[in-house]
Amino acid sequence: MKDLQDWAAVQKMYKSTKNISYIAKTLGMSRTTVYRLLNKEQEPVYQRKNYPCKVEPYKEQILEWRYSSEYLFNGTRIFRELKKLGYTGSIHPLYNYLSKISERIYSGNSVATVRIETPVGDQAQFDWSPYQMVIGTRWREVYCFSMILAASRKKAVVFSLSCDSDSIYEAIQELFDELGGVTVELLIDNPKSLVIENNPQTIDGIEYNPRALLVAKHLGTELNACNCYWPRTKGKVERPFKYIEEQFIKGNKFESMEQLNREGKKFVNEWCNEVHSTTKRIPNEFYENEERKALLPLPSGHLFFDDKKLKRKVSLDSYVHIDTNKYSLPTKYAGMQVVYRILYGFRIQIYLPDGKHIYTLEAVDGKHKEVKDENHYDAVKTVPKSIPQIKRDFTAAFDNGAKYLEIAGKHLQQVSHHAREILKLLDMFEAEDLDRILAYAIEHEFYTVREIRNLIKEKGFEILHTDEESEQLKSAKESEPEGLTRSLDYYEKNVKEDLKCRI
């Protein structure tokens, strides 16, 4: 390049000055050099000097040390052995040579890629990507788990605050649920929660995580780990992450992780209604028309591991304490033993000890907080202890309430006590039914709560079914063709027994 610049400068100055000495002094070169450059009619062409690579004489020996089962040396060991043979270069040319050989052996041409279209139902690809976004009032790192059916390109996503092994196993199962079936194989990356070892430079098989294999067996699919550091193998699932970031994540914030999941799933489903740039088909239509019927059936329920479940006892005010925070549960679980697990770092699932799922809630962001759902306490009817309030509630609840208070008050020392106990029966009976029983009790001079309870046990069915209703039931039974129906005495007996059990 220097000769080219000097030649151009000499040619230009000679045309204007014609003075060799002046040109040599100005450009800082000898007169001989000026004459040499003037005599060149064409501009000089730069030619790079090729220096022989110092590993060239040792290439066959390097291949033997690297790939022969007798040696399997790594790069630094080969470098030490080469120096014993007289190699004088650095380790970098050796690594460059090994890198080129590895690409040829395990990846083929490093530039060209042959796209493979998978038959329907054969393969799904699974991966995840982290994003930074606002959840609630602060920035959080959120992981987007994604699965795509390789044939139709139908996609499903779930967002998580963690990417631990439990989150990965649950995401795989949840995403297959959303896709409506299971593929023959699941193409995965190589995290330790899925793959323990995948060394492409040995002939040994891939060693999968035993728990990942249990999940795959439960689903009925087979795991297939892609080549390490070679994302093109699962390019179908890699590409959507950038689109999700640009079109959905940026500029949005969400009040909760559940809201993020609802809107994220809706966004991806709408995206699947657009024409795919490669297949030139709409993924949802392709899926409904062809791939859905080729999928394997889903298993019943999700597989999770018992060592991740933690025990808690629900407090008497119906709260469960988890990670310094307390969450309300329906009051019917107060005082009971429950177990729970936390999925995706935010979703708390609560079970009875026998494994029955009873409630799901979202973990609150922060510590020492209380989350109360007023609906959990709707079933609790508090009965007042104040005598004036008891009388007001009693007369408001029953049409015969005022009459009972007036008449029973003449026979009982504290009629408000019995009225309060009768109000408690509203947890088991409708107010209208209790009012009819109360009218019967007044007519037959039953005033104490004990007498009224016994009345319900013994004659509750007869009282609640009037003579008119009994006549209608009798006429209906007489009008039915013989042999087509059976006696209702069995049900009448069961109703009576149920009334006795309630009291």
VENFENLIN-V857575 format. One record per run of one state. SS is the DSSP state (@ for helix, = for strand, . for the rest). FROM is the first residue (numbers start at 1). TO is the last residue. If there is no record, write none. Layout:
((SS	FROM	TO) (SS	FROM	TO))
This chain:
((.	1	1) (@	2	17) (.	18	19) (@	20	27) (.	28	30) (@	31	39) (.	40	55) (@	56	67) (.	68	74) (@	75	84) (.	85	90) (@	91	107) (.	108	122) (=	123	135) (.	136	137) (=	138	149) (.	150	154) (=	155	160) (.	161	164) (@	165	179) (.	180	181) (=	182	182) (.	183	184) (=	185	188) (.	189	194) (=	195	197) (.	198	206) (=	207	208) (.	209	209) (@	210	219) (.	220	221) (=	222	225) (.	226	230) (@	231	249) (.	250	252) (=	253	254) (.	255	256) (@	257	271) (.	272	274) (=	275	275) (.	276	281) (=	282	282) (@	283	294) (.	295	295) (=	296	296) (.	297	305) (@	306	308) (.	309	309) (=	310	313) (.	314	318) (=	319	322) (.	323	324) (=	325	328) (.	329	330) (@	331	333) (.	334	336) (=	337	343) (.	344	346) (=	347	352) (.	353	356) (=	357	362) (.	363	369) (=	370	371) (.	372	373) (@	374	377) (.	378	386) (@	387	397) (.	398	400) (@	401	408) (.	409	414) (@	415	427) (.	428	430) (@	431	443) (.	444	448) (@	449	464) (.	465	466) (@	467	479) (.	480	488) (@	489	502) (.	503	503))
